[in-house]
């Protein structure tokens, strides 16, 4: 890992802690009464899908407004927990600690189909198609893809927050000693941080480097 990548990871961690409840990072208390942000349990305490991420890549697609860039990430989820579990992913992408986009927003069905056709996996499902129950066992594993418009081609790093993989959540109160405290429910979320050095528009189909992968409460 380069010193630049290490520096960006440290910046990302600080940014997540600082953004607060109206942003997309971990929550902290008010400036006058700060409390430590919750951390995920080191061992799963609730149901949890086994998650295998593929690479984050850039695709250039004709979308009716010319040929435009899109980020996409493939993945596989498996239910080893037992029984039947509903899989309803909620995935967001953040570029340079700002500009948060929910997957699928601004992505037409035509663009989704073009990218899926290029990948050539007959078992691959779009974010809409994959929302359903997952049975136990590797034979019932599901392959999916999430897609975002690549609006910022100058970003030094891109972070994906993947929620819907775990049943763990924690309540967190902001402003405990103020007249107007607020309670928030944080979900155990997988954070994938990718380094995007150089000119993103020259990346081609080369995958971005995965710099960090860990669970956070968000």
Residue frames as a rotation matrix with the C-alpha (Angstrom) as fourth column:
UNK 1
0.579 0.815 0.000 0.00
0.815 -0.579 0.000 0.00
0.000 0.000 -1.000 0.00
UNK 2
-0.214 -0.688 0.693 1.44
0.635 -0.638 -0.436 3.38
0.742 0.347 0.574 -0.98
UNK 3
-0.784 -0.116 -0.609 1.81
0.573 -0.511 -0.641 6.29
-0.237 -0.852 0.467 1.43
UNK 4
-0.855 0.519 -0.021 -0.74
-0.470 -0.756 0.456 8.18
0.220 0.399 0.890 -0.68
UNK 5
-0.172 0.815 -0.554 -3.26
-0.010 0.561 0.828 5.38
0.985 0.149 -0.088 -0.31
UNK 6
-0.348 -0.028 -0.937 -2.61
0.881 0.332 -0.337 5.15
0.321 -0.943 -0.091 3.47
UNK 7
-0.969 -0.039 -0.243 -3.08
0.124 -0.930 -0.347 8.90
-0.213 -0.366 0.906 3.76
UNK 8
-0.600 0.796 -0.083 -6.38
-0.523 -0.312 0.793 8.74
0.606 0.519 0.603 1.87
UNK 9
-0.120 0.546 -0.829 -7.64
0.490 0.759 0.429 5.96
0.863 -0.355 -0.359 4.17
UNK 10
-0.619 -0.160 -0.768 -6.85
0.777 -0.266 -0.571 8.08
-0.113 -0.950 0.290 7.22
UNK 11
-0.949 0.301 -0.092 -8.61
-0.312 -0.936 0.160 11.05
-0.038 0.181 0.983 5.64
UNK 12
-0.380 0.846 -0.375 -11.61
-0.196 0.323 0.926 8.87
0.904 0.425 0.043 4.87
UNK 13
-0.263 0.248 -0.932 -11.87
0.826 0.558 -0.085 7.63
0.499 -0.792 -0.352 8.45
UNK 14
-0.828 -0.071 -0.556 -11.80
0.398 -0.772 -0.495 11.21
-0.394 -0.631 0.668 9.75
UNK 15
-0.839 0.533 -0.109 -14.36
-0.472 -0.612 0.635 12.30
0.272 0.584 0.765 7.19
UNK 16
-0.301 0.745 -0.595 -16.75
0.271 0.665 0.696 9.49
0.914 0.048 -0.402 8.10
UNK 17
-0.347 0.115 -0.931 -16.59
0.936 0.104 -0.336 10.44
0.058 -0.988 -0.144 11.76
UNK 18
-0.858 -0.117 -0.500 -17.05
0.241 -0.952 -0.190 14.14
-0.454 -0.283 0.845 11.04
UNK 19
-0.838 0.509 0.198 -19.94
0.055 -0.282 0.958 14.13
0.543 0.813 0.208 8.59
UNK 20
-0.828 0.499 0.254 -22.57
-0.417 -0.249 -0.874 13.35
-0.373 -0.830 0.415 11.22
UNK 21
-0.430 0.729 0.533 -26.15
0.298 0.671 -0.679 12.16
-0.852 -0.133 -0.506 11.05
UNK 22
0.564 0.666 -0.489 -27.14
-0.248 -0.428 -0.869 14.26
-0.788 0.611 -0.076 8.08
UNK 23
-0.058 -0.650 -0.758 -24.24
-0.994 -0.035 0.106 12.92
-0.095 0.759 -0.644 6.05
UNK 24
0.673 0.325 -0.665 -23.25
-0.526 0.842 -0.120 9.39
0.521 0.430 0.737 5.30
UNK 25
-0.307 -0.899 -0.311 -20.63
-0.323 0.406 -0.855 8.45
0.895 -0.162 -0.416 7.81
UNK 26
-0.313 0.104 -0.944 -20.43
0.811 0.547 -0.209 7.22
0.495 -0.831 -0.255 11.36
UNK 27
0.565 0.645 0.515 -22.27
0.234 -0.724 0.649 9.32
0.791 -0.246 -0.560 13.87
UNK 28
-0.630 -0.687 -0.363 -20.66
0.606 -0.142 -0.783 11.44
0.487 -0.713 0.505 16.54
UNK 29
0.142 0.688 -0.712 -22.16
0.960 -0.270 -0.069 13.49
-0.239 -0.674 -0.699 19.34
UNK 30
0.908 0.210 0.362 -22.47
0.297 -0.933 -0.204 17.26
0.295 0.292 -0.910 19.40
UNK 31
0.107 -0.943 0.315 -19.36
0.172 -0.295 -0.940 19.40
0.979 0.154 0.131 19.71
UNK 32
-0.073 -0.095 0.993 -20.22
-0.827 -0.550 -0.113 20.16
0.557 -0.830 -0.038 23.32
UNK 33
0.106 0.170 0.980 -20.98
-0.786 0.618 -0.022 16.60
-0.610 -0.767 0.198 24.33
UNK 34
0.011 -0.186 -0.983 -19.33
-0.901 0.425 -0.090 14.00
0.434 0.886 -0.163 22.10
UNK 35
0.416 0.122 0.901 -19.85
-0.557 0.817 0.147 10.26
-0.718 -0.564 0.408 22.53
UNK 36
-0.692 -0.717 0.084 -17.93
-0.411 0.488 0.770 7.48
-0.593 0.498 -0.633 20.87
UNK 37
-0.017 0.668 -0.744 -19.61
-0.991 0.088 0.101 6.20
0.133 0.739 0.660 17.74
UNK 38
0.574 0.289 0.766 -20.88
-0.478 0.878 0.027 2.59
-0.665 -0.381 0.642 17.94
UNK 39
-0.478 -0.732 -0.485 -18.74
-0.871 0.325 0.367 -0.14
-0.111 0.598 -0.793 16.45
UNK 40
0.379 0.602 -0.703 -19.96
-0.664 0.706 0.246 -3.44
0.644 0.374 0.668 14.95
UNK 41
0.726 -0.095 0.681 -19.70
-0.505 0.598 0.622 -6.51
-0.466 -0.796 0.386 17.15
UNK 42
-0.288 -0.927 -0.242 -16.41
-0.891 0.166 0.422 -8.38
-0.350 0.337 -0.874 16.49
UNK 43
-0.968 0.111 0.223 -18.45
0.167 0.954 0.250 -11.58
-0.185 0.279 -0.942 16.09
UNK 44
-0.636 0.770 0.052 -21.81
-0.282 -0.295 0.913 -11.56
0.718 0.566 0.405 14.30
UNK 45
-0.908 0.379 0.181 -24.68
-0.128 0.159 -0.979 -11.38
-0.400 -0.912 -0.096 16.80
UNK 46
0.202 0.971 -0.131 -27.47
-0.451 -0.026 -0.892 -11.36
-0.869 0.239 0.433 14.20
UNK 47
0.587 0.058 0.808 -28.00
0.571 0.677 -0.464 -13.04
-0.574 0.734 0.365 10.84
UNK 48
0.200 -0.611 -0.766 -25.41
-0.537 -0.722 0.436 -12.10
-0.820 0.324 -0.473 8.25
UNK 49
0.995 0.099 0.014 -24.88
-0.034 0.468 -0.883 -12.95
-0.094 0.878 0.469 4.61
UNK 50
0.062 -0.982 0.178 -21.49
0.509 0.185 0.841 -14.10
-0.859 0.039 0.511 3.43
UNK 51
0.895 0.278 -0.350 -20.40
-0.059 -0.703 -0.709 -11.43
-0.443 0.655 -0.612 0.96
UNK 52
-0.093 -0.909 0.406 -17.82
0.715 0.223 0.662 -11.68
-0.693 0.352 0.629 -1.82
UNK 53
0.601 0.295 -0.742 -17.24
-0.180 -0.856 -0.486 -8.49
-0.779 0.425 -0.462 -3.75
UNK 54
0.451 -0.469 0.759 -15.94
0.891 0.279 -0.357 -8.36
-0.044 0.838 0.544 -7.27
UNK 55
-0.618 -0.773 -0.142 -13.86
0.752 -0.634 0.178 -5.44
-0.227 0.004 0.974 -8.56
UNK 56
0.420 0.613 -0.669 -15.08
0.255 -0.788 -0.561 -1.88
-0.871 0.065 -0.488 -8.99
UNK 57
-0.518 -0.558 0.648 -14.78
0.767 0.032 0.641 -0.94
-0.378 0.829 0.412 -12.65
UNK 58
-0.290 0.369 -0.883 -15.69
-0.334 -0.904 -0.268 1.86
-0.897 0.217 0.386 -15.05
UNK 59
-0.325 0.261 0.909 -17.89
0.821 0.554 0.135 1.29
-0.469 0.790 -0.395 -18.10
UNK 60
-0.758 0.125 -0.640 -18.60
-0.362 -0.897 0.254 3.72
-0.542 0.424 0.726 -20.92
UNK 61
-0.510 0.702 0.498 -22.15
0.715 0.667 -0.208 3.24
-0.478 0.250 -0.842 -22.19
UNK 62
-0.878 0.374 0.298 -24.38
-0.017 -0.647 0.762 4.89
0.478 0.664 0.575 -24.79
UNK 63
-0.709 0.589 -0.388 -27.31
0.613 0.244 -0.752 6.07
-0.348 -0.771 -0.534 -22.69
UNK 64
0.298 0.854 0.426 -29.28
0.954 -0.284 -0.099 8.31
0.036 0.436 -0.899 -25.04
UNK 65
0.969 -0.058 -0.240 -27.24
-0.014 -0.983 0.181 11.37
-0.247 -0.172 -0.954 -24.07
UNK 66
0.383 -0.881 -0.277 -24.02
-0.788 -0.156 -0.595 10.24
0.481 0.446 -0.754 -25.66
UNK 67
0.343 -0.384 -0.857 -21.43
0.356 0.898 -0.260 7.82
0.869 -0.216 0.444 -24.33
UNK 68
0.353 -0.095 0.931 -21.10
-0.718 -0.666 0.204 8.34
0.600 -0.740 -0.303 -20.58
UNK 69
-0.584 -0.718 -0.378 -19.15
-0.269 0.610 -0.745 6.66
0.766 -0.333 -0.550 -17.74
UNK 70
0.618 0.739 0.267 -20.65
-0.579 0.198 0.791 4.44
0.532 -0.644 0.550 -15.03
UNK 71
-0.590 -0.680 0.435 -19.12
-0.800 0.421 -0.428 2.74
0.108 -0.601 -0.792 -12.01
UNK 72
0.541 0.776 -0.324 -20.20
-0.633 0.629 0.451 -0.84
0.554 -0.038 0.832 -11.44
UNK 73
-0.535 -0.622 0.571 -19.48
-0.845 0.404 -0.351 -3.49
-0.013 -0.670 -0.742 -8.81
UNK 74
0.169 0.548 -0.819 -20.32
-0.408 0.795 0.448 -7.19
0.897 0.259 0.358 -8.99
UNK 75
-0.513 -0.290 0.808 -20.79
-0.858 0.140 -0.494 -9.36
0.030 -0.947 -0.321 -5.91
UNK 76
-0.243 0.464 -0.852 -22.08
-0.024 0.875 0.483 -12.67
0.970 0.138 -0.201 -4.54
UNK 77
-0.300 0.211 0.930 -24.13
-0.945 -0.196 -0.261 -13.24
0.127 -0.958 0.259 -1.40
UNK 78
-0.379 0.141 -0.915 -24.60
-0.010 0.988 0.156 -16.60
0.926 0.068 -0.373 0.30
UNK 79
0.354 0.575 0.737 -26.85
-0.824 -0.181 0.537 -17.53
0.442 -0.798 0.410 3.20
UNK 80
-0.393 -0.530 -0.752 -24.83
0.015 0.814 -0.581 -19.69
0.920 -0.239 -0.312 5.59
UNK 81
-0.727 0.106 0.678 -26.84
-0.656 -0.398 -0.642 -18.51
0.202 -0.911 0.359 8.60
UNK 82
-0.893 0.442 0.085 -29.74
0.402 0.867 -0.295 -20.87
-0.204 -0.229 -0.952 8.06
UNK 83
-0.043 0.981 -0.189 -33.41
0.510 -0.141 -0.848 -20.65
-0.859 -0.133 -0.495 7.17
UNK 84
0.122 0.184 0.975 -34.63
0.951 -0.302 -0.062 -18.10
0.283 0.935 -0.212 4.63
UNK 85
-0.202 -0.275 -0.940 -33.34
0.593 -0.798 0.106 -14.51
-0.779 -0.536 0.325 4.70
UNK 86
0.818 0.511 0.265 -34.63
0.539 -0.518 -0.665 -11.53
-0.202 0.686 -0.699 2.75
UNK 87
-0.349 -0.937 -0.036 -31.93
0.807 -0.319 0.498 -9.80
-0.477 0.145 0.867 0.75
UNK 88
0.748 0.564 0.349 -32.72
0.659 -0.697 -0.285 -6.14
0.083 0.443 -0.893 0.04
UNK 89
-0.197 -0.971 -0.139 -29.43
0.978 -0.204 0.043 -4.32
-0.071 -0.128 0.989 -0.63
UNK 90
0.952 0.295 -0.078 -29.06
0.293 -0.955 -0.034 -0.59
-0.085 0.009 -0.996 0.01
UNK 91
0.140 -0.979 0.150 -25.80
0.940 0.179 0.292 0.48
-0.312 0.100 0.945 -1.61
UNK 92
0.970 0.146 -0.197 -24.32
0.103 -0.972 -0.213 3.95
-0.222 0.186 -0.957 -1.85
UNK 93
0.217 -0.918 0.331 -21.19
0.948 0.117 -0.297 5.32
0.234 0.378 0.896 -3.49
UNK 94
0.886 -0.039 -0.461 -19.19
0.164 -0.906 0.391 8.29
-0.433 -0.422 -0.796 -2.21
UNK 95
0.424 -0.764 0.487 -16.46
0.747 -0.009 -0.665 10.04
0.512 0.645 0.567 -4.18
UNK 96
-0.486 -0.769 0.415 -13.79
0.365 -0.610 -0.703 12.02
0.794 -0.191 0.577 -2.30
UNK 97
-0.769 0.167 -0.617 -15.79
0.624 -0.013 -0.781 12.04
-0.138 -0.986 -0.094 0.97
UNK 98
-0.494 0.673 -0.551 -18.72
-0.433 -0.739 -0.516 13.82
-0.754 -0.016 0.656 -0.72
UNK 99
-0.328 0.376 -0.866 -21.18
-0.940 -0.034 0.341 13.40
0.099 0.926 0.365 -3.61
UNK 100
-0.727 0.121 0.676 -23.15
-0.219 0.892 -0.396 10.42
-0.651 -0.435 -0.622 -2.28
UNK 101
-0.309 0.616 -0.724 -25.19
-0.920 0.001 0.392 8.46
0.242 0.787 0.567 -4.84
UNK 102
0.038 0.409 0.912 -27.52
-0.509 0.793 -0.335 5.51
-0.860 -0.451 0.238 -4.21
UNK 103
-0.869 -0.425 0.253 -26.96
-0.041 0.572 0.819 2.67
-0.492 0.702 -0.515 -6.66
UNK 104
-0.391 0.718 0.577 -29.38
0.899 0.432 0.071 2.63
-0.198 0.546 -0.814 -9.56
UNK 105
0.457 0.565 -0.687 -30.23
0.418 -0.818 -0.394 6.31
-0.785 -0.107 -0.610 -9.28
UNK 106
0.360 -0.274 -0.892 -29.75
-0.686 -0.726 -0.054 7.95
-0.632 0.631 -0.449 -12.66
UNK 107
-0.805 -0.588 0.071 -29.12
-0.417 0.648 0.637 4.55
-0.421 0.483 -0.768 -14.26
UNK 108
0.047 0.876 -0.480 -31.64
-0.998 0.016 -0.069 3.47
-0.053 0.482 0.875 -16.88
UNK 109
0.547 0.225 0.807 -32.73
-0.273 0.958 -0.083 -0.12
-0.792 -0.175 0.585 -17.39
UNK 110
0.978 -0.194 -0.077 -31.05
-0.035 0.211 -0.977 0.04
0.206 0.958 0.199 -20.79
UNK 111
0.204 -0.948 0.242 -27.67
-0.815 -0.302 -0.494 0.97
0.542 -0.097 -0.835 -19.29
UNK 112
0.087 -0.108 0.990 -28.06
-0.820 0.557 0.133 -1.80
-0.566 -0.824 -0.040 -16.69
UNK 113
0.833 0.317 0.454 -28.79
-0.046 0.857 -0.513 -4.37
-0.552 0.406 0.728 -19.39
UNK 114
0.778 -0.602 -0.182 -25.82
-0.320 -0.130 -0.939 -3.28
0.541 0.788 -0.293 -21.54
UNK 115
-0.070 -0.839 0.539 -23.41
-0.968 -0.073 -0.240 -3.67
0.241 -0.539 -0.807 -18.61
UNK 116
0.212 0.213 0.954 -24.89
-0.590 0.806 -0.049 -7.01
-0.779 -0.552 0.297 -17.60
UNK 117
0.989 0.147 0.025 -24.65
-0.061 0.553 -0.831 -8.28
-0.136 0.820 0.556 -21.19
UNK 118
0.436 -0.896 -0.078 -20.98
-0.638 -0.247 -0.730 -7.29
0.635 0.368 -0.679 -21.29
UNK 119
-0.120 -0.493 0.862 -20.29
-0.969 0.245 0.005 -9.26
-0.214 -0.835 -0.507 -18.12
UNK 120
-0.185 0.027 -0.982 -21.65
-0.695 0.703 0.150 -12.42
0.695 0.711 -0.111 -19.69
UNK 121
-0.990 -0.084 0.114 -22.86
-0.141 0.645 -0.751 -14.04
-0.010 -0.760 -0.650 -16.47
UNK 122
-0.471 0.870 -0.148 -26.30
-0.004 0.166 0.986 -15.64
0.882 0.465 -0.075 -17.04
UNK 123
-0.026 0.435 -0.900 -26.87
0.906 0.392 0.163 -15.81
0.423 -0.811 -0.404 -13.28
UNK 124
-0.902 -0.407 -0.148 -26.24
0.432 -0.819 -0.378 -12.09
0.032 -0.405 0.914 -12.73
UNK 125
0.142 0.989 -0.043 -29.18
0.974 -0.132 0.184 -10.09
0.176 -0.068 -0.982 -11.36
UNK 126
-0.268 -0.130 0.955 -29.84
0.161 -0.983 -0.089 -6.36
0.950 0.130 0.284 -11.30
UNK 127
-0.975 -0.126 0.184 -30.45
-0.143 -0.280 -0.949 -4.57
0.171 -0.952 0.255 -8.02
UNK 128
-0.209 0.970 0.124 -34.21
-0.978 -0.207 -0.023 -4.76
0.004 -0.126 0.992 -8.58
UNK 129
0.287 0.336 -0.897 -34.25
-0.521 0.840 0.148 -8.42
0.804 0.425 0.416 -9.62
UNK 130
-0.469 -0.643 -0.606 -32.13
0.085 0.650 -0.755 -9.62
0.879 -0.405 -0.250 -6.71
UNK 131
-0.656 0.284 0.700 -34.47
-0.745 -0.397 -0.536 -8.33
0.126 -0.872 0.472 -3.97
UNK 132
0.413 0.764 -0.495 -36.00
-0.552 0.643 0.531 -11.56
0.724 0.054 0.688 -2.66
UNK 133
0.770 -0.088 0.631 -35.52
-0.534 0.453 0.714 -14.39
-0.349 -0.887 0.301 -0.19
UNK 134
-0.012 -0.838 -0.545 -32.21
-0.817 0.323 -0.478 -16.27
0.576 0.440 -0.689 -0.19
UNK 135
0.923 0.342 -0.177 -32.25
-0.215 0.840 0.498 -19.93
0.318 -0.422 0.849 0.80
UNK 136
0.530 -0.744 0.407 -29.47
-0.563 0.050 0.825 -21.53
-0.634 -0.666 -0.393 2.82
UNK 137
0.418 -0.489 0.766 -26.44
0.429 0.849 0.308 -23.02
-0.801 0.200 0.565 1.10
UNK 138
-0.488 -0.738 -0.467 -23.89
-0.125 -0.470 0.874 -22.30
-0.864 0.484 0.137 -1.60
UNK 139
-0.695 0.262 0.669 -26.20
0.700 0.457 0.548 -23.76
-0.162 0.850 -0.501 -4.22
UNK 140
0.416 0.902 0.116 -28.55
0.909 -0.416 -0.024 -20.84
0.026 0.115 -0.993 -3.56
UNK 141
-0.348 -0.623 -0.700 -25.90
0.557 -0.738 0.380 -18.09
-0.754 -0.258 0.604 -3.70
UNK 142
0.727 0.647 0.230 -26.93
0.610 -0.454 -0.649 -15.00
-0.316 0.612 -0.725 -5.66
UNK 143
-0.474 -0.859 0.195 -24.83
0.841 -0.376 0.389 -12.93
-0.261 0.348 0.900 -8.06
UNK 144
0.647 0.744 -0.167 -25.63
0.684 -0.663 -0.304 -9.24
-0.336 0.083 -0.938 -8.36
UNK 145
-0.450 -0.733 0.509 -24.38
0.844 -0.535 -0.024 -5.96
0.290 0.419 0.860 -9.79
UNK 146
0.480 0.513 -0.711 -24.77
0.661 -0.745 -0.091 -2.37
-0.577 -0.426 -0.697 -8.59
UNK 147
-0.204 -0.445 0.872 -24.27
0.941 -0.336 0.048 0.62
0.271 0.830 0.488 -10.90
UNK 148
0.342 0.254 -0.905 -23.81
0.542 -0.840 -0.031 4.38
-0.767 -0.480 -0.425 -10.46
UNK 149
0.876 -0.149 0.459 -23.26
0.305 -0.564 -0.767 7.30
0.373 0.812 -0.449 -12.86
UNK 150
0.034 -0.931 -0.363 -19.56
0.989 -0.021 0.145 8.30
-0.143 -0.364 0.920 -12.68
UNK 151
0.851 0.449 0.270 -20.18
0.484 -0.872 -0.075 11.99
0.202 0.195 -0.960 -12.08
UNK 152
0.779 -0.627 0.009 -16.75
-0.543 -0.668 0.509 12.74
-0.313 -0.401 -0.861 -10.61
UNK 153
0.876 -0.481 -0.030 -13.86
0.354 0.684 -0.637 11.58
0.327 0.548 0.770 -12.76
UNK 154
0.160 -0.838 0.522 -11.35
-0.338 -0.543 -0.769 13.59
0.928 -0.054 -0.370 -10.73
UNK 155
0.829 0.251 0.501 -11.89
-0.542 0.135 0.830 11.74
0.141 -0.959 0.248 -7.42
UNK 156
-0.242 -0.970 0.001 -8.81
-0.880 0.219 -0.421 10.30
0.409 -0.102 -0.907 -5.68
UNK 157
-0.998 -0.015 0.058 -10.85
-0.037 0.917 -0.397 7.58
-0.047 -0.398 -0.916 -4.01
UNK 158
-0.215 0.963 -0.162 -14.31
-0.674 -0.026 0.738 6.05
0.707 0.268 0.655 -4.18
UNK 159
-0.932 -0.047 0.360 -16.08
-0.327 0.537 -0.778 4.38
-0.156 -0.843 -0.515 -1.25
UNK 160
-0.298 0.848 -0.438 -18.99
-0.287 0.358 0.889 1.95
0.910 0.390 0.137 -1.45
UNK 161
-0.728 0.212 0.652 -21.28
-0.645 0.112 -0.756 1.46
-0.233 -0.971 0.055 1.57
UNK 162
-0.512 0.491 -0.705 -23.15
-0.287 0.676 0.679 -1.86
0.809 0.550 -0.205 1.27
UNK 163
-0.645 0.414 0.643 -26.08
-0.696 0.030 -0.717 -2.26
-0.317 -0.910 0.268 3.68
UNK 164
0.413 0.870 -0.270 -28.57
-0.909 0.414 -0.055 -5.11
0.064 0.268 0.961 3.83
UNK 165
-0.071 -0.556 -0.828 -26.00
-0.392 0.779 -0.489 -7.81
0.917 0.290 -0.274 4.56
UNK 166
-0.822 -0.295 -0.488 -26.61
0.336 0.440 -0.833 -8.06
0.460 -0.848 -0.263 8.32
UNK 167
0.261 0.964 -0.056 -29.45
0.522 -0.092 0.848 -7.90
0.812 -0.251 -0.527 10.80
UNK 168
-0.167 -0.410 -0.897 -27.29
0.982 -0.152 -0.113 -6.11
-0.090 -0.899 0.428 13.38
UNK 169
0.113 0.147 0.983 -28.23
0.311 -0.945 0.105 -2.57
0.944 0.294 -0.152 14.32
UNK 170
-0.450 -0.262 -0.854 -27.63
0.893 -0.126 -0.432 -0.22
0.006 -0.957 0.290 17.22
UNK 171
0.713 0.663 0.230 -29.48
0.626 -0.749 0.218 2.81
0.317 -0.011 -0.948 18.52
UNK 172
-0.462 -0.874 -0.151 -27.47
0.878 -0.427 -0.216 5.99
0.125 -0.233 0.964 18.91
UNK 173
0.649 0.706 -0.283 -28.52
0.752 -0.652 0.100 9.24
-0.114 -0.278 -0.954 20.53
UNK 174
-0.411 -0.713 0.569 -27.15
0.742 -0.624 -0.246 12.59
0.530 0.321 0.785 19.40
UNK 175
-0.445 0.184 0.876 -27.43
-0.313 -0.949 0.040 15.55
0.839 -0.256 0.480 21.75
UNK 176
-0.210 0.347 -0.914 -28.06
0.688 0.717 0.114 13.55
0.695 -0.605 -0.389 24.92
UNK 177
-0.363 -0.019 -0.932 -27.71
0.868 -0.371 -0.331 16.58
-0.339 -0.929 0.151 27.17
UNK 178
-0.991 0.123 0.053 -29.54
-0.087 -0.890 0.447 19.04
0.103 0.438 0.893 24.94
UNK 179
-0.416 0.906 0.081 -33.27
-0.533 -0.170 -0.829 19.92
-0.737 -0.388 0.553 25.02
UNK 180
0.576 0.664 -0.478 -33.74
-0.749 0.194 -0.633 18.17
-0.328 0.723 0.609 21.68
UNK 181
-0.449 -0.771 0.451 -31.90
-0.497 0.635 0.591 14.81
-0.743 0.041 -0.668 21.54
UNK 182
0.373 0.516 -0.771 -32.31
-0.927 0.241 -0.286 12.61
0.038 0.822 0.568 18.49
UNK 183
0.035 -0.286 0.958 -32.22
-0.322 0.904 0.281 8.81
-0.946 -0.318 -0.060 18.33
UNK 184
0.206 -0.049 -0.977 -30.91
-0.976 0.067 -0.209 7.06
0.076 0.997 -0.034 15.22
UNK 185
0.698 0.004 0.716 -30.78
-0.133 0.983 0.125 3.40
-0.703 -0.182 0.687 14.30
UNK 186
0.039 -0.795 -0.606 -27.45
-0.968 -0.181 0.175 2.47
-0.249 0.579 -0.776 12.73
UNK 187
0.953 0.299 0.048 -27.08
-0.267 0.905 -0.331 -0.63
-0.143 0.303 0.942 10.59
UNK 188
0.097 -0.921 0.378 -24.03
0.007 0.380 0.925 -2.82
-0.995 -0.087 0.043 10.26
UNK 189
0.942 0.212 -0.261 -22.70
-0.202 -0.264 -0.943 -1.84
-0.269 0.941 -0.206 6.84
UNK 190
0.340 -0.856 0.390 -19.77
0.779 0.489 0.393 -3.07
-0.527 0.170 0.832 4.79
UNK 191
0.749 -0.191 -0.634 -17.42
-0.340 -0.933 -0.120 -0.30
-0.568 0.306 -0.764 3.67
UNK 192
0.384 -0.627 0.678 -15.27
0.849 0.528 0.007 -0.82
-0.362 0.573 0.735 0.56
UNK 193
0.637 -0.251 -0.729 -12.74
-0.227 -0.965 0.133 1.92
-0.736 0.080 -0.672 -0.19
UNK 194
0.555 -0.397 0.731 -11.12
0.802 0.489 -0.344 1.98
-0.221 0.777 0.589 -3.62
UNK 195
-0.142 -0.687 -0.712 -8.11
0.146 -0.726 0.672 4.03
-0.979 -0.008 0.203 -4.68
UNK 196
0.678 0.394 0.621 -8.64
0.675 -0.002 -0.737 5.86
-0.289 0.919 -0.267 -7.97
UNK 197
0.019 -0.762 -0.647 -5.28
0.193 -0.632 0.750 7.48
-0.981 -0.140 0.135 -8.74
UNK 198
-0.864 -0.464 0.194 -4.57
0.287 -0.138 0.948 9.27
-0.414 0.875 0.252 -11.99
UNK 199
-0.644 0.633 -0.430 -7.13
-0.763 -0.570 0.303 10.01
-0.053 0.523 0.851 -14.68
UNK 200
-0.330 0.587 0.739 -10.24
-0.206 0.719 -0.664 7.89
-0.921 -0.371 -0.116 -14.07
UNK 201
0.626 0.668 -0.403 -11.45
-0.512 -0.038 -0.858 8.38
-0.588 0.743 0.318 -17.64
UNK 202
0.088 -0.671 -0.736 -8.29
-0.921 0.227 -0.316 6.59
0.379 0.706 -0.598 -18.83
UNK 203
-0.207 -0.167 0.964 -8.93
-0.789 0.611 -0.064 3.57
-0.578 -0.774 -0.258 -16.58
UNK 204
-0.487 0.132 -0.863 -10.56
-0.669 0.579 0.466 1.45
0.561 0.805 -0.194 -19.24
UNK 205
0.571 0.720 -0.393 -11.73
-0.330 0.640 0.694 -1.90
0.752 -0.267 0.603 -17.86
UNK 206
-0.449 -0.802 -0.395 -8.86
0.167 0.359 -0.918 -2.14
0.878 -0.478 -0.027 -15.37
UNK 207
0.498 0.696 -0.517 -10.30
0.645 0.101 0.757 -2.66
0.579 -0.711 -0.398 -11.84
UNK 208
0.346 -0.326 0.880 -9.67
-0.534 -0.839 -0.101 -0.05
0.771 -0.435 -0.464 -9.17
UNK 209
-0.574 -0.664 -0.480 -7.46
0.073 0.542 -0.838 -1.07
0.816 -0.516 -0.262 -6.25
UNK 210
0.646 0.736 -0.202 -9.34
0.216 0.078 0.973 -2.11
0.732 -0.673 -0.109 -3.10
UNK 211
-0.271 -0.807 0.524 -7.58
-0.272 -0.458 -0.846 -0.13
0.923 -0.372 -0.096 -0.36
UNK 212
-0.907 0.014 0.420 -9.76
-0.417 0.101 -0.903 -1.01
-0.056 -0.995 -0.086 2.63
UNK 213
-0.183 0.870 -0.457 -12.67
-0.200 0.422 0.884 -3.32
0.963 0.253 0.097 3.50
UNK 214
-0.958 -0.115 -0.262 -14.34
0.224 0.266 -0.938 -3.31
0.178 -0.957 -0.229 6.92
UNK 215
-0.019 0.985 -0.172 -17.65
0.860 0.104 0.499 -3.21
0.509 -0.139 -0.849 8.76
UNK 216
-0.967 -0.140 0.211 -18.97
0.018 -0.870 -0.493 0.09
0.253 -0.473 0.844 10.11
UNK 217
-0.254 0.923 -0.289 -22.19
0.867 0.084 -0.492 1.21
-0.430 -0.376 -0.821 11.81
UNK 218
-0.992 -0.122 0.013 -23.99
0.107 -0.812 0.574 3.67
-0.059 0.571 0.819 9.58
